[in-house]
Amino acid sequence: METTLVLLKPSCVNRGLIGQIINRFERRGLQIVGMKMMQLDDAILRDHYSHLVDKPFFPSLAASMKATPVVAMALQGVEAVTVVRGMTGYTNGRKADPGTIRGDYSMSNQQNIVHASDSIDNAAVELARFFKPGEILNYKHALAEYMYGSDEI
């Protein structure tokens, strides 16, 4: 099983889409093993977006990510990183396929509803950035046997 990070961004929070987006992940069969609402600050944003800090649009990005709290989630499942990335769709909502979260709810590159880890290695780094030890829980998913074949888990 893999665990990956998803952030429900201020564009999701402000539009009242938290429940709808969480529902999509749960319906797919991903297990929520950590979740909290938190207000991001400059330090965590500079760390999280370190590859973008020197870009001219970074101040706008940081301001948009501080507009409201975000919901940080740790989602677990077989190939969770790939599954979640497929569900979120292309970063720019205008280019994202219908049926993906961004394709259904976003018209923007920046105000694009969610962040999702892009690799197993980055997921581990990002989960540690947003969750303290003990905030990601390990428990048996009651419906796992109905979501996976016996040889998959």
C-alpha positions as CSV (number, residue, x, y, z in Angstrom):
1,M,0.0,0.0,0.0
2,E,1.2,3.5,-0.8
3,T,0.3,6.7,1.1
4,T,0.1,10.0,-0.7
5,L,-0.6,13.7,0.1
6,V,-3.5,15.6,-1.1
7,L,-4.1,19.3,-0.3
8,L,-7.6,20.7,-0.8
9,K,-6.6,24.3,-1.7
10,P,-8.3,27.5,-0.8
11,S,-10.0,27.5,-4.2
12,C,-11.7,24.2,-3.0
13,V,-12.4,25.5,0.5
14,N,-13.9,28.9,-0.6
15,R,-16.1,27.2,-3.2
16,G,-17.6,24.8,-0.6
17,L,-16.3,21.7,-2.5
18,I,-14.5,19.9,0.4
19,G,-17.1,17.2,0.8
20,Q,-17.5,16.6,-2.9
21,I,-13.8,16.1,-3.4
22,I,-13.3,13.9,-0.4
23,N,-16.3,11.9,-1.5
24,R,-14.6,11.2,-4.9
25,F,-11.5,9.8,-3.3
26,E,-13.5,7.7,-0.9
27,R,-15.8,6.3,-3.6
28,R,-12.7,5.4,-5.6
29,G,-11.7,3.2,-2.7
30,L,-8.8,5.3,-1.2
31,Q,-8.6,5.2,2.5
32,I,-8.2,8.4,4.5
33,V,-5.5,7.7,7.1
34,G,-4.8,11.4,8.0
35,M,-6.7,14.6,7.7
36,K,-6.6,18.1,9.1
37,M,-7.4,21.7,8.3
38,M,-4.4,24.0,8.6
39,Q,-3.5,27.6,7.8
40,L,-0.3,27.7,5.7
41,D,2.4,30.2,6.3
42,D,5.3,31.6,4.3
43,A,7.8,29.1,5.7
44,I,5.9,26.0,4.7
45,L,5.0,27.5,1.4
46,R,8.6,28.3,0.6
47,D,9.5,24.8,1.5
48,H,6.7,23.1,-0.4
49,Y,7.1,25.2,-3.5
50,S,10.9,25.6,-3.3
51,H,11.2,24.8,-7.0
52,L,9.0,27.9,-7.7
53,V,10.2,30.4,-5.2
54,D,12.3,32.3,-7.8
55,K,9.5,32.5,-10.3
56,P,7.7,35.8,-10.8
57,F,4.3,34.3,-10.0
58,F,5.4,32.9,-6.6
59,P,4.0,35.8,-4.5
60,S,0.6,35.4,-6.1
61,L,0.7,31.6,-5.6
62,A,1.7,32.0,-1.9
63,A,-1.1,34.6,-1.4
64,S,-3.6,32.3,-2.9
65,M,-2.5,29.4,-0.8
66,K,-2.9,31.6,2.4
67,A,-6.4,32.9,1.5
68,T,-8.1,30.3,3.7
69,P,-7.0,27.2,5.5
70,V,-6.3,24.1,3.4
71,V,-7.3,20.5,4.2
72,A,-4.3,18.2,4.2
73,M,-5.1,14.5,3.6
74,A,-3.0,11.4,3.7
75,L,-4.7,8.9,1.3
76,Q,-3.7,5.2,1.2
77,G,-4.3,2.5,-1.4
78,V,-2.6,0.2,-3.9
79,E,-0.7,2.5,-6.2
80,A,-2.2,5.5,-4.5
81,V,0.1,8.1,-6.0
82,T,-0.7,7.1,-9.5
83,V,-4.4,6.7,-8.8
84,V,-4.7,10.1,-7.1
85,R,-2.7,11.9,-9.9
86,G,-5.0,10.4,-12.5
87,M,-8.0,11.5,-10.5
88,T,-6.8,15.1,-10.2
89,G,-6.0,15.6,-13.8
90,Y,-3.7,18.1,-15.6
91,T,-2.5,21.0,-13.4
92,N,-4.2,23.6,-15.6
93,G,-7.9,23.1,-15.1
94,R,-8.7,24.4,-18.7
95,K,-6.6,21.5,-20.1
96,A,-7.7,18.8,-17.6
97,D,-9.9,16.1,-19.0
98,P,-13.6,16.1,-18.0
99,G,-14.1,13.5,-15.3
100,T,-11.0,14.5,-13.4
101,I,-11.3,16.8,-10.3
102,R,-9.6,19.7,-12.1
103,G,-11.4,19.0,-15.3
104,D,-14.8,19.1,-13.5
105,Y,-14.1,21.9,-11.0
106,S,-11.3,24.2,-12.3
107,M,-10.7,26.8,-15.0
108,S,-7.3,27.8,-13.7
109,N,-3.7,26.8,-13.5
110,Q,-3.3,28.3,-10.0
111,Q,-6.8,28.0,-8.6
112,N,-6.9,24.4,-9.4
113,I,-8.7,22.9,-6.4
114,V,-6.1,20.3,-5.3
115,H,-2.4,19.5,-4.9
116,A,-1.4,15.8,-5.2
117,S,2.1,14.3,-4.7
118,D,3.7,13.4,-8.0
119,S,5.9,10.4,-6.9
120,I,6.3,8.0,-4.1
121,D,9.5,9.8,-3.0
122,N,7.8,13.2,-3.0
123,A,4.8,11.8,-1.2
124,A,7.0,10.8,1.7
125,V,8.7,14.2,1.9
126,E,5.3,16.0,1.6
127,L,3.5,13.9,4.1
128,A,6.3,14.6,6.6
129,R,6.0,18.3,5.8
130,F,2.3,18.5,6.6
131,F,1.8,15.7,9.2
132,K,3.6,15.2,12.5
133,P,4.5,11.7,13.7
134,G,1.3,10.0,15.0
135,E,-1.1,12.0,12.8
136,I,-1.2,9.4,10.0
137,L,-3.0,6.3,11.3
138,N,-2.8,2.7,10.3
139,Y,-6.0,0.9,10.6
140,K,-7.8,-1.9,8.7
141,H,-10.1,-0.6,6.0
142,A,-13.4,-2.5,6.6
143,L,-14.2,-2.7,2.8
144,A,-10.7,-3.5,1.5
145,E,-11.6,-7.0,0.5
146,Y,-14.4,-5.6,-1.7
147,M,-12.1,-3.1,-3.4
148,Y,-9.0,-5.3,-4.1
149,G,-8.4,-8.8,-5.2
150,S,-6.8,-11.0,-2.5
151,D,-3.5,-11.0,-4.4
152,E,-3.4,-7.2,-4.5
153,I,-3.2,-6.4,-0.8
